[in-house]
Amino acid sequence: MIFRCLFVCSYILFSSIYCFSQANSYQSFPYNSFTQNSISDSLNSGSAHSRRPLYDLGNAIKTIGTDAWYLTTSPLRIRKHQIYWLGGLTAATAILYQYDDRLVTRIREVRHDPVWEQVLDIGDQFEPIGYMGFTNKFYVAGIGIGYITRWDWLTRVSAEIFEANMLAGLFKNVANLAGRARPHEGLGPYHFDFRNGTSFPSGHAVVIFNLATILSHHVGHRSFSIAAYGIAATVGLQRFASRGHWPSDVLVGAALGTAVSRTLIKLHEKNNLAVLPYFTPEDNLIGLKWQVCF
C-alpha cells in the first residue's frame, strides 16, 4: 500500500517539476499542433481569420491530445537541472508534510487575528473560483463568445485556462489514488488509504494557480501578477484553514497548476507564431508580418 502511494506521489511531483522547468528551457520534441495546420491553411486560403467551426473544433481536440501526451511523457525527458528543481520541491513538500498537523492547528488558532482574518476572508471570497465544476462553464462560454465575435484574446485565454484545468485535473485525479485523508476527517496527516481519500493534492490550488499563471502571462503587468498570485495564495491558506486540505497538499497543487499552465503557454506560443507575407493592393505595400493563429 505505502509503495503504491509513494509511486503516485513521486510521479506527480516528477511531472510537475519537469513541466515547471520546461517553461524556461525547451527540449526537442516532435510536437505538432493544430496551429501549424492553421498557418498553412491561412497561407493557402489567403485569409487568416476564416472560421470553420467543425475543422477548428477537431484541431482543438487534437491539440489537447498532443499536449496531454507531452505532459504525461515529460518524466522521460528529465535533465540534470530539472532533477535539482524536483529535489527542491520534494524537500519543501517533505518539510511541510512533517508539520502539516501543527500548521493547520496554528492557523485555526489565529483565525480571528485581525490581519489573518482579512487575509482568510479574501481566500473565502475567491474560494469558489477554485472549484472546476463551477468555473469551467464560464471558460467554455468565453471560448464560444470570443470565437463568434472574433475576439481572439478572449478565445485563447479561455481555451488555455480550460485546457489547463482539464490536463492538470487528470494529474490530480491520478494523485488522488494515494488516498490521503482530509484534515476534517480526523484521521491525521499520515493516514493514506489507496483510492479512498482525496486530500492530496488540493484541486482548488491547482485551478486557482492555473488561472493566476495564465492571466498574469496574457495581461503582462507586474502589479496584476502580484495581485493574482497573492489572491491565489490566500485561497491556498483558506483551504487548510478550513481543514479542507493539508499545507503540503496545497503546495503540490499550486506547483502542479503553475507547471502545467506555464508549459501549455510555451507550447502554444512556440507553435502559434508565423511570419506571413503582407500585401495591400490599395496601398501597394509588400512586406512581412507576425501572426498569431488560434
Protein Blocks (a to p, Z undefined) as FASTA:
>chain_A
ZZmmmmmmmmmmmmmmmmmmmmmoccddddddfklmmmmmmmmnopakbccfklmmmmmm
mmmmmmmmmmmmmmmmccfklmmmmmmmmmmmmmmmmmmmmmmmmmmmmmmgmklmmmmm
mmmmmmmmmpmklmmmmmmmmmmmmmmnopaklmmmmmmmmmmmmmmmmmmmmmmmnopa
cfklonojkbccehiackbccfklmmmmmmmmmmmmmnopaklmmmmmmmmmmmmmmmmm
nopacfklmmmmmmmmmmmmmmmmmmmmmmmpccdddddfklopacddddddZZ
